[in-house]
Amino acid sequence: MQEQENDVPLHEELADDQWQELGMIIIDALNHTHDVIVTYWVNGRYQELTCTIDKLDELNKRIKVVFSDDYEWLNLRLIKSIVQV
C-alpha cells in the first residue's frame, strides 16, 4: 500500500515544440547511432535507460531501444525526455 503512495502520475501530453525537439533527437540518434538517456514512465514511476535508438515505428508511435544484449519497444506517449550522452 505504501508503495502506491509513492507512484507519480504520467506527465501531461508534450507541447508541440517538445515533440519537435524529441523527434529531432530521435532522428539524429537513428542516423548516427549514439547513446541516449531515455526518461520514461512505467508502473507509476519514471526510469532512465541508457541505450541506442534502433527503430522508429511512426504508425504505432513507439521507438525500439537497444541496451546491453536486449531491446524494448517504448511508447512515445510514456517518454518524458531523451538526452544525448
Backbone bond lengths (Angstrom), bond angles and torsions (degrees), N, CA, C in turn:
res aa  C-N    CA-C-N  psi(-1)  N-CA   C-N-CA  omega(-1)  CA-C   N-CA-C  phi
1 M - - - 1.451 - - 1.532 111.33 -
2 Q 1.302 116.07 -43.34 1.466 119.67 -179.84 1.527 110.62 -62.93
3 E 1.340 117.20 -34.28 1.455 120.77 -179.23 1.529 110.69 -61.23
4 Q 1.323 118.71 -39.73 1.452 121.95 179.57 1.528 111.55 -64.80
5 E 1.313 117.53 -30.76 1.461 120.60 179.31 1.525 111.30 -65.85
6 N 1.319 117.53 -24.07 1.462 121.52 -179.96 1.525 112.60 -88.77
7 D 1.326 117.31 -5.91 1.456 120.47 178.69 1.522 110.44 -62.81
8 V 1.308 115.61 147.74 1.463 120.71 177.49 1.525 108.57 -115.03
9 P 1.324 117.24 144.81 1.466 119.05 179.37 1.527 110.95 -72.38
10 L 1.306 114.35 155.87 1.468 120.61 175.52 1.526 108.73 -63.77
11 H 1.322 116.49 139.02 1.465 121.78 -179.79 1.532 110.98 -61.73
12 E 1.310 114.58 159.55 1.467 120.90 176.26 1.529 109.64 -63.18
13 E 1.308 115.55 161.56 1.466 120.70 175.32 1.530 107.74 -56.69
14 L 1.327 116.35 137.43 1.460 120.27 -179.70 1.524 110.42 -67.29
15 A 1.315 115.93 148.30 1.463 121.67 176.36 1.527 109.12 -72.24
16 D 1.319 116.40 161.62 1.470 121.14 -177.47 1.522 112.77 -54.87
17 D 1.348 117.11 -43.00 1.463 119.14 -179.57 1.527 111.54 -67.63
18 Q 1.347 117.34 -32.13 1.464 120.31 176.70 1.530 110.53 -68.75
19 W 1.347 117.22 -40.54 1.464 121.06 176.57 1.529 110.39 -62.71
20 Q 1.329 115.52 -40.06 1.462 120.49 179.85 1.532 110.89 -63.05
21 E 1.321 116.38 -45.30 1.462 121.22 178.87 1.530 110.47 -63.98
22 L 1.332 116.49 -43.96 1.461 121.44 178.30 1.529 110.12 -59.56
23 G 1.320 115.93 -44.43 1.465 121.17 179.33 1.525 112.69 -60.82
24 M 1.328 116.79 -41.72 1.470 120.76 179.15 1.526 110.76 -64.84
25 I 1.325 117.21 -40.70 1.466 120.96 179.23 1.530 110.00 -65.80
26 I 1.341 116.81 -42.20 1.468 120.77 178.79 1.522 110.97 -61.71
27 I 1.331 116.98 -47.95 1.476 120.63 -179.60 1.528 110.62 -62.78
28 D 1.330 117.46 -43.01 1.461 121.30 178.65 1.525 110.34 -62.02
29 A 1.345 117.14 -43.76 1.467 121.04 179.66 1.525 111.06 -65.27
30 L 1.319 117.71 -35.72 1.469 121.39 176.64 1.533 111.19 -66.55
31 N 1.322 115.86 -43.41 1.467 120.82 -176.72 1.524 113.51 -73.15
32 H 1.322 117.79 -29.45 1.462 120.73 -172.99 1.530 114.18 -116.95
33 T 1.298 117.62 -0.20 1.465 124.18 176.73 1.537 113.06 45.84
34 H 1.317 116.61 54.27 1.466 118.82 174.62 1.522 109.51 -110.57
35 D 1.318 115.45 160.34 1.463 120.78 -177.92 1.519 111.54 -69.74
36 V 1.323 114.16 147.12 1.456 122.02 174.81 1.530 108.18 -133.94
37 I 1.312 115.71 161.20 1.462 120.84 171.34 1.521 106.67 -111.41
38 V 1.326 115.74 117.80 1.459 121.92 -179.82 1.530 108.04 -101.33
39 T 1.320 116.22 125.49 1.462 121.27 173.11 1.518 106.31 -103.23
40 Y 1.333 115.41 120.75 1.463 119.10 -176.04 1.519 110.63 -141.83
41 W 1.331 115.28 158.97 1.453 123.00 -176.05 1.517 109.59 -95.89
42 V 1.338 116.34 131.06 1.464 120.92 176.45 1.530 108.46 -150.47
43 N 1.310 115.96 131.16 1.468 122.35 176.69 1.533 113.49 51.21
44 G 1.329 116.65 41.56 1.459 119.89 175.38 1.510 115.80 82.48
45 R 1.316 117.79 9.94 1.470 121.33 -179.34 1.538 109.91 -142.02
46 Y 1.322 114.80 157.04 1.463 119.85 173.04 1.522 109.06 -95.29
47 Q 1.322 115.29 137.42 1.457 121.87 176.95 1.520 108.64 -125.24
48 E 1.315 115.43 153.62 1.468 121.16 174.02 1.513 108.32 -112.28
49 L 1.311 115.20 140.42 1.456 121.42 -179.01 1.519 108.58 -135.52
50 T 1.324 116.98 122.87 1.460 121.32 173.69 1.518 106.98 -89.29
51 C 1.333 116.11 124.57 1.458 120.58 -171.57 1.520 110.25 -161.31
52 T 1.317 115.52 -179.24 1.463 121.29 167.72 1.525 107.06 -114.85
53 I 1.322 116.19 153.67 1.462 120.70 177.98 1.521 107.25 -96.06
54 D 1.321 115.58 121.04 1.455 121.71 -174.85 1.528 112.90 -95.73
55 K 1.335 117.07 -38.38 1.466 120.68 -178.11 1.515 110.40 -148.76
56 L 1.331 114.55 152.99 1.451 122.18 172.28 1.520 106.91 -117.84
57 D 1.311 116.78 120.77 1.459 123.23 178.32 1.526 106.80 -104.91
58 E 1.347 115.71 91.61 1.463 120.37 -175.82 1.521 111.77 -67.23
59 L 1.315 117.69 -34.90 1.458 121.73 -178.88 1.526 111.83 -61.14
60 N 1.336 116.47 -45.20 1.462 121.38 -178.97 1.531 113.21 -97.62
61 K 1.343 116.09 4.60 1.463 123.26 177.10 1.524 111.95 52.13
62 R 1.332 114.82 61.18 1.464 120.63 179.54 1.525 109.24 -152.06
63 I 1.333 115.24 162.35 1.464 121.13 175.63 1.521 108.79 -123.80
64 K 1.321 114.98 150.52 1.465 121.07 174.95 1.520 106.78 -100.17
65 V 1.338 115.89 120.30 1.453 120.94 179.16 1.522 109.21 -110.47
66 V 1.330 115.52 143.09 1.458 121.85 -177.90 1.521 108.41 -118.01
67 F 1.329 115.72 132.13 1.464 121.79 178.97 1.518 107.66 -145.20
68 S 1.323 116.99 141.06 1.472 122.68 -175.60 1.524 108.33 48.27
69 D 1.321 117.66 -123.39 1.462 121.25 178.13 1.520 111.23 -110.64
70 D 1.317 116.85 29.36 1.454 120.93 -175.85 1.528 109.49 -135.76
71 Y 1.334 116.10 173.17 1.464 120.99 176.32 1.521 109.05 -146.98
72 E 1.325 114.55 166.15 1.460 120.58 178.42 1.521 108.16 -152.13
73 W 1.308 116.83 146.36 1.458 122.16 172.76 1.518 107.79 -94.37
74 L 1.334 117.56 126.87 1.464 122.25 179.03 1.523 109.87 -114.21
75 N 1.317 115.97 127.71 1.456 122.01 176.26 1.535 108.38 -67.46
76 L 1.318 117.27 130.74 1.462 120.70 -177.79 1.530 112.31 -59.55
77 R 1.320 117.24 -31.80 1.479 120.35 -178.49 1.526 111.03 -64.73
78 L 1.340 118.33 -26.30 1.467 121.81 -178.10 1.528 112.98 -85.56
79 I 1.340 116.20 -10.34 1.465 120.42 -177.35 1.528 109.97 -84.22
80 K 1.327 114.20 126.64 1.466 119.69 178.35 1.522 110.97 -91.45
81 S 1.357 115.87 -38.55 1.470 119.39 179.62 1.518 110.72 -160.05
82 I 1.329 114.60 157.43 1.461 122.43 172.07 1.521 106.61 -134.75
83 V 1.326 115.70 127.71 1.461 121.30 -178.22 1.524 108.66 -125.49
84 Q 1.335 115.51 135.16 1.468 119.14 175.50 1.515 109.87 -70.72
85 V 1.340 115.15 141.79 1.461 120.15 179.55 1.512 108.80 -87.54
